[in-house]
Amino acid sequence: MNNKYLTIYNEIAQQIEQQIFEPGSLLPSENELKDRYDTSRETIRKALNLLSQNGFIQKVRGKGSIVIDRSKFDFPVSGLVSFKELAQKMDGKAKTIVNELSIEKPDGYIKKQLNLSGNDEVWKIVRTREIGGDKIILDKDFLVQQHVPTITKEICEDSIYNYIENDLNLSISFAKKEIIVEEPTEEDRELLDLEGFHNIVIIKNYVYLDDASLFQYTESRHRPDKFRFVDFARRNV
């Protein structure tokens, strides 16, 4: 029957929803599923591909099909929200680890992102975000030192935006955002719990003050199974 793969897909999807197959566990192998459903390997692969496309499983090279935790965190694409503000909605499950805090002459790439001249310096801040015991976000921030003269590790562990707005009395106005998907870097693999995932979702933020000064460039690098990137749109007619 041509749609047998849909029957298999629906049955396995229901078992995942009911946590018969728990998040993080492996589905039976293609051979085991082939025998269980008395069908061809091609039919099983079509069912698994559909499960992957609809966010039920992640195929990981050398492991098989891992069941994805469907309780993802909503991450707003539009709007300027700090991680601390998001974390307050996560019942204290979130933690920030400061991996690096330094002031430096930016390389050519960062100069280009921030439209800097040869004499400008930037704060480089690398932070790992841990949620529910898993390190699943790597934030790399570059702040123009002219606008942010000083900053401490304690501030970076708490909230940079709170410090900028309430201590430095600067007004953060708007941001331009770009979303891309790339293979993880060695740094990603070192600082995140990637669990075999071979893609990273990156949100690039270009953040401006109310005088239209570009003061921050951020790369927020996310493990793909833990987030829904959400937005709200209204059609103007």
Phi, psi and omega per residue, in radians:
M1 nan 2.289 -2.996
N2 -1.107 -0.581 -3.075
N3 -1.731 0.366 3.122
K4 -1.067 -0.562 3.141
Y5 -1.114 -0.514 3.097
L6 -1.218 -0.664 3.086
T7 -1.093 -0.755 3.126
I8 -1.151 -0.759 3.106
Y9 -0.999 -0.871 -3.084
N10 -1.108 -0.675 -3.131
E11 -1.172 -0.774 -3.131
I12 -1.214 -0.693 3.108
A13 -1.040 -0.742 3.123
Q14 -1.124 -0.687 3.116
Q15 -1.141 -0.608 3.083
I16 -1.208 -0.755 3.127
E17 -1.068 -0.627 -3.128
Q18 -1.502 0.020 3.140
Q19 1.054 0.506 2.905
I20 -1.152 -0.707 2.890
F21 -1.742 1.969 -3.025
E22 -1.423 2.682 3.077
P23 -0.967 2.339 -3.141
G24 1.573 -0.204 3.134
S25 -1.489 2.875 3.116
L26 -1.655 2.394 2.948
L27 -1.206 2.753 2.994
P28 -0.961 2.717 -3.115
S29 -1.163 2.888 3.110
E30 -0.993 -0.713 3.126
N31 -1.098 -0.768 3.138
E32 -1.115 -0.718 3.130
L33 -1.189 -0.657 3.106
K34 -1.025 -0.781 -3.138
D35 -1.245 -0.672 -3.103
R36 -1.104 -0.696 -3.080
Y37 -1.753 0.038 3.094
D38 0.900 0.995 -3.096
T39 -2.511 -3.044 -3.108
S40 -1.511 2.790 3.081
R41 -1.105 -0.604 3.139
E42 -1.076 -0.714 3.107
T43 -1.119 -0.738 3.111
I44 -1.085 -0.744 -3.127
R45 -1.111 -0.662 3.105
K46 -1.126 -0.697 3.107
A47 -1.154 -0.739 3.140
L48 -1.162 -0.674 3.112
N49 -1.092 -0.670 3.131
L50 -1.219 -0.670 3.067
L51 -1.078 -0.686 3.116
S52 -1.169 -0.793 -3.119
Q53 -1.073 -0.566 -3.078
N54 -1.698 0.216 2.970
G55 1.397 0.363 3.103
F56 -1.565 -0.587 -3.109
I57 -2.382 2.805 3.003
Q58 -2.165 2.124 3.095
K59 -1.407 2.146 -3.093
V60 -2.071 2.189 -3.116
R61 -0.995 2.305 3.075
G62 1.441 -0.108 -3.129
K63 -2.060 -0.843 -3.065
G64 2.188 -2.551 -3.085
S65 -1.826 1.958 -3.114
I66 -1.677 2.315 3.123
V67 -1.266 2.228 -3.102
I68 -1.508 2.456 3.024
D69 -1.201 1.994 -3.065
R70 -1.385 -0.179 3.108
S71 -1.473 1.259 -3.089
K72 -1.430 2.775 3.082
F73 -1.574 2.311 3.071
D74 -1.327 2.157 -3.120
F75 -2.037 1.904 -3.070
P76 -1.198 2.216 3.124
V77 -1.374 -0.790 3.079
S78 -1.522 2.838 -3.095
G79 1.521 2.743 3.116
L80 -1.971 1.761 -3.081
V81 -2.171 2.276 3.110
S82 -1.353 2.778 3.104
F83 -1.088 -0.627 3.125
K84 -1.066 -0.711 3.117
E85 -1.138 -0.681 3.067
L86 -1.171 -0.707 -3.081
A87 -1.105 -0.530 -3.136
Q88 -1.123 -0.324 3.103
K89 -1.592 0.005 -3.036
M90 -1.874 0.349 3.062
D91 0.966 0.710 3.054
G92 1.266 0.266 -3.113
K93 -1.415 -0.153 -2.975
A94 -1.738 2.587 3.135
K95 -2.536 2.496 3.096
T96 -1.959 2.273 3.090
I97 -2.009 2.119 3.114
V98 -1.511 1.956 -3.128
N99 -1.532 -0.536 -3.105
E100 -2.706 2.407 3.001
L101 -2.483 1.967 -3.092
S102 -2.635 2.789 3.025
I103 -1.971 2.359 -2.991
E104 -2.700 2.842 2.958
K105 -1.312 2.162 -3.074
P106 -1.210 2.589 3.047
D107 -1.349 3.132 -3.059
G108 -1.043 -0.663 -3.110
Y109 -1.132 -0.841 -3.106
I110 -1.199 -0.645 3.053
K111 -0.978 -0.772 -3.112
K112 -1.156 -0.736 -3.115
Q113 -1.128 -0.604 -3.071
L114 -1.811 0.080 3.136
N115 0.957 0.854 -3.057
L116 -1.728 2.739 3.043
S117 -1.623 -3.102 -3.059
G118 -1.206 -0.355 -3.051
N119 -1.680 -0.183 -3.082
D120 -1.279 2.571 3.046
E121 -2.052 2.730 -3.133
V122 -2.300 2.647 2.910
W123 -1.448 2.250 3.017
K124 -1.857 2.124 -3.095
I125 -2.219 2.087 3.106
V126 -1.994 2.132 -3.095
R127 -2.317 2.373 3.023
T128 -1.701 2.330 3.115
R129 -1.831 2.131 -3.127
E130 -1.881 2.224 3.133
I131 -2.260 2.164 3.134
G132 1.071 0.513 3.114
G133 1.535 -0.096 3.132
D134 -1.917 2.359 3.071
K135 -1.486 1.849 -2.956
I136 -2.192 -0.080 3.033
I137 -2.292 2.377 2.986
L138 -2.066 1.984 3.120
D139 -1.765 2.214 3.075
K140 -2.060 1.874 -3.085
D141 -1.859 2.464 3.036
F142 -2.238 1.973 -3.089
L143 -1.944 2.313 3.135
V144 -1.194 2.126 -3.035
Q145 -1.133 -0.470 3.099
Q146 -1.022 -0.619 -3.124
H147 -1.594 -0.535 -3.124
V148 -2.132 1.495 -3.014
P149 -1.100 -0.685 -3.111
T150 -2.391 2.678 3.059
I151 -2.802 2.640 -3.082
T152 -2.133 2.893 3.086
K153 -1.063 -0.680 -3.126
E154 -1.091 -0.686 3.090
I155 -1.117 -0.750 -3.121
C156 -1.146 -0.550 3.093
E157 -1.278 -0.462 -3.104
D158 -1.640 -1.570 -3.135
S159 -2.690 2.010 3.100
I160 -1.142 -0.722 -3.102
Y161 -1.144 -0.660 3.081
N162 -1.056 -0.745 3.121
Y163 -1.136 -0.795 -3.101
I164 -1.105 -0.754 -3.051
E165 -1.403 -0.667 -3.005
N166 -1.738 -0.440 3.123
D167 -1.767 -0.762 3.120
L168 -1.529 -0.196 3.117
N169 1.001 0.687 3.041
L170 -1.722 2.609 3.139
S171 -1.843 1.970 3.074
I172 -1.425 2.203 -2.959
S173 -1.849 -1.008 -3.034
F174 -2.680 2.938 -3.140
A175 -2.481 2.581 2.956
K176 -1.803 2.342 -3.052
K177 -2.189 2.562 3.104
E178 -2.382 2.324 -3.134
I179 -2.023 2.215 3.116
I180 -2.374 2.883 3.063
V181 -2.155 2.252 -3.124
E182 -2.391 2.928 2.978
E183 -1.284 2.560 -3.141
P184 -1.107 2.552 3.010
T185 -1.498 3.022 3.060
E186 -1.071 -0.650 3.101
E187 -1.099 -0.739 3.084
D188 -1.018 -0.800 -3.094
R189 -1.150 -0.565 -3.119
E190 -1.314 -0.697 -2.967
L191 -1.748 -0.225 -3.134
L192 -2.012 2.700 3.010
D193 -1.574 1.518 -3.007
L194 -1.426 -0.321 3.050
E195 0.918 0.620 3.082
G196 1.535 -0.081 -3.141
F197 -1.181 2.422 -3.060
H198 -1.963 0.343 3.003
N199 -2.394 2.625 3.058
I200 -2.211 2.355 3.039
V201 -1.633 2.152 -3.067
I202 -1.996 2.199 2.981
I203 -1.850 2.034 3.084
K204 -1.640 2.212 -3.126
N205 -2.021 2.259 2.991
Y206 -1.985 1.906 -2.944
V207 -1.917 2.366 -3.024
Y208 -2.088 2.589 2.996
L209 -1.445 3.048 -3.064
D210 -1.241 -0.199 3.029
D211 -1.636 0.240 3.119
A212 1.261 0.280 3.050
S213 -1.364 2.245 3.063
L214 -1.397 1.952 -3.047
F215 -2.029 -0.179 -3.059
Q216 -2.524 2.367 2.936
Y217 -2.151 2.260 -3.093
T218 -2.278 2.440 2.904
E219 -1.992 1.973 3.122
S220 -1.821 1.946 -2.939
R221 -1.873 2.040 -2.957
H222 -1.989 2.394 2.926
R223 -1.160 2.306 -2.878
P224 -1.275 -0.284 -3.020
D225 -1.543 -0.122 -2.960
K226 -1.830 -0.054 -3.004
F227 -2.357 2.537 2.841
R228 -1.879 2.205 3.124
F229 -1.639 1.955 -2.940
V230 -2.000 2.697 3.088
D231 -2.609 2.853 3.056
F232 -2.150 2.262 -3.117
A233 -2.249 2.467 3.055
R234 -2.142 2.288 -3.134
R235 -1.385 2.233 3.067
N236 -1.587 2.162 -3.131
V237 -2.148 nan nan
